[in-house]
Amino acid sequence: MMDFQILALVVVVVVVTFIYRAVKVVPQQSAWVVERLGKFRAVLPPGPNILIPFVDNVAYRHSLKEIPLDVPSQVCITRDNTQLQVDGILYFQVTDAMRASYGSSNYVLAITQLCQTTLRSVIGKMELDKTFEERDLINGMVVNALDEAASNWGVKVLRYEIKDLTPPAEILRAMQAQITAEREKRALIAASEGRRQEQINIATGQREAAIARSEGDKQAEINKAQGEAAAIVAVADATADAIRKIAEAIRSPAGEQAVQLKVAERAIDAYQSLAKTNNTMIVPGNMTEVSGMIASAMAVMKGSVAKPG
């Protein structure tokens, strides 16, 4: 009875071991390389797979996900013989599990070393200032060089990013002084441009003010001339109206006698004015002259009445 139990236990262990070695479940985004008696047989796809126990063996397991690889920091020398500490990160992905298994003994180390040598070569072709301005160009050149070589290892280099570029302390101080001088130069230029614009604005304002004043003076002269013309017309209209009224008054009954009386008053006033000139009394030698002047004036008035208008 004991022997039967031991035998059954051995059979169970053998069956479990057989199943464990025969059935392989590959996770998603993974690739397992199977060898049969030490020779490459196949790459197992994701999901359950059946193997021959003790004949087939899973030799390599690869992840097909994108893998970030921190490239160790290194010192590169630029074209102008300046040392530059460069640190970066590389992103790659296994695309061919068989080549990744047999193309290189350690494709991660190979990619790292190739990345460092390529980066030193690219940096050596540039001057220091260009290395800070052309990061995208450096990244692209490194990726192109790595991708061409890594294709034999079943690896696709996706991108490379420079994390830090650190020049020596002396170069940093010189660069800081250069940046300070450049900023001061821009500040002086901006101040001069501001003063120039200020002078232009002042001159423009003065010109516009002068134009406005001249326009105002012109309009004032026009208004004054129009006012004087209107006043002259009004005076003329008033004078003509007065003359018409005088003519109508003369044509009325007793108008002639009123005119004679008015002319006589004006004549007497005129003689009074002449008598007062230079404090000298002037008296006409013949008073009949006054009546003659009155008669002449009446004749003129009669002629005006006879021809109205």
Secondary structure, 3 states (H helix, E strand, C coil): CHHHHHHHHHHHHHHHHHHHHHEEEECCCEEEEEEECCEEEEEECCEEEECCCCCEEEEEEEECCCEEEEEEEEEEECCCCCEEEEEEEEEEEECCHHHHHHCCCCHHHHHHHHHHHHHHHHHHCCCHHHHHHCHHHHHHHHHHHHHHHHHHHCEEEEEEEEEEEECCHHHHHHHHHHHHHHHHHHHHHHHHHHHHHHHHHHHHHHHHHHHHHHHHHHHHHHHHHHHHHHHHHHHHHHHHHHHHHHHHHHHCCCHHHHHHHHHHHHHHHHHHHHHHHHHCCCCCCCCHHHHHHHHHHHHHHHHHHHCCC
